[in-house]
Amino acid sequence: MKRTEITELYSKTAEFSGKTVTVCGWVRTIRDSKALGFIELNDGSCFKGVQIVFEAGKIQNFTEIAKLNVGSAVTVSGELMV
């Protein structure tokens, strides 16, 4: 697992677009509905964070992720959508 910093995602967006990336960081905000959830993740490499979208039908641990608190440390792998 190669970790990609969020600042690198913003500076080389075209290079990462459509590819699977792994980011690590802290939850700044989190919200969910019945089937969709959103996490604002920041790793300290830049002021901007990245939005993580997670879906109940696509991951097994949707309920556990939706219960995370602000400040939780997470590692996320997924496809970068621009």
C-alpha positions as a Python dict, from the first residue, in 0.01 Angstrom:
ca = {
    (1, 'M'): (0, 0, 0),
    (2, 'K'): (155, 326, -114),
    (3, 'R'): (16, 628, 65),
    (4, 'T'): (-55, 937, -144),
    (5, 'E'): (-56, 1276, 26),
    (6, 'I'): (-356, 1500, -39),
    (7, 'T'): (-133, 1783, -163),
    (8, 'E'): (-3, 1544, -430),
    (9, 'L'): (-360, 1463, -539),
    (10, 'Y'): (-427, 1832, -600),
    (11, 'S'): (-98, 1903, -777),
    (12, 'K'): (-111, 1595, -1005),
    (13, 'T'): (-487, 1546, -1048),
    (14, 'A'): (-470, 1427, -1411),
    (15, 'E'): (-208, 1166, -1319),
    (16, 'F'): (-428, 1010, -1047),
    (17, 'S'): (-770, 1052, -1213),
    (18, 'G'): (-952, 720, -1242),
    (19, 'K'): (-681, 531, -1053),
    (20, 'T'): (-699, 367, -713),
    (21, 'V'): (-520, 571, -445),
    (22, 'T'): (-468, 531, -71),
    (23, 'V'): (-488, 832, 160),
    (24, 'C'): (-441, 848, 537),
    (25, 'G'): (-554, 1124, 766),
    (26, 'W'): (-798, 1255, 1023),
    (27, 'V'): (-1172, 1296, 989),
    (28, 'R'): (-1264, 1666, 992),
    (29, 'T'): (-1636, 1612, 930),
    (30, 'I'): (-1856, 1310, 872),
    (31, 'R'): (-2221, 1271, 780),
    (32, 'D'): (-2436, 993, 645),
    (33, 'S'): (-2783, 912, 523),
    (34, 'K'): (-2938, 570, 476),
    (35, 'A'): (-2715, 458, 190),
    (36, 'L'): (-2448, 729, 143),
    (37, 'G'): (-2183, 878, 367),
    (38, 'F'): (-1935, 1162, 332),
    (39, 'I'): (-1605, 1219, 511),
    (40, 'E'): (-1390, 1531, 485),
    (41, 'L'): (-1036, 1395, 533),
    (42, 'N'): (-721, 1596, 598),
    (43, 'D'): (-365, 1468, 633),
    (44, 'G'): (-186, 1792, 720),
    (45, 'S'): (0, 1811, 388),
    (46, 'C'): (-212, 2111, 279),
    (47, 'F'): (-501, 2321, 406),
    (48, 'K'): (-752, 2156, 173),
    (49, 'G'): (-902, 1821, 254),
    (50, 'V'): (-1046, 1554, 30),
    (51, 'Q'): (-1404, 1430, 30),
    (52, 'I'): (-1452, 1057, 71),
    (53, 'V'): (-1787, 915, -44),
    (54, 'F'): (-1886, 573, 87),
    (55, 'E'): (-2190, 366, -12),
    (56, 'A'): (-2376, 102, 187),
    (57, 'G'): (-2401, -139, -106),
    (58, 'K'): (-2032, -116, -195),
    (59, 'I'): (-1860, -166, 142),
    (60, 'Q'): (-1931, -416, 417),
    (61, 'N'): (-1856, -192, 715),
    (62, 'F'): (-2076, 107, 626),
    (63, 'T'): (-2238, 118, 971),
    (64, 'E'): (-1903, 116, 1155),
    (65, 'I'): (-1760, 389, 933),
    (66, 'A'): (-2072, 606, 977),
    (67, 'K'): (-2019, 589, 1357),
    (68, 'L'): (-1667, 740, 1339),
    (69, 'N'): (-1605, 1065, 1526),
    (70, 'V'): (-1431, 1383, 1420),
    (71, 'G'): (-1058, 1336, 1476),
    (72, 'S'): (-1059, 963, 1400),
    (73, 'A'): (-752, 846, 1208),
    (74, 'V'): (-838, 645, 896),
    (75, 'T'): (-678, 491, 589),
    (76, 'V'): (-894, 492, 276),
    (77, 'S'): (-835, 327, -62),
    (78, 'G'): (-1051, 398, -362),
    (79, 'E'): (-1079, 541, -710),
    (80, 'L'): (-1014, 913, -751),
    (81, 'M'): (-1308, 1075, -927),
    (82, 'V'): (-1254, 1422, -1069),
}
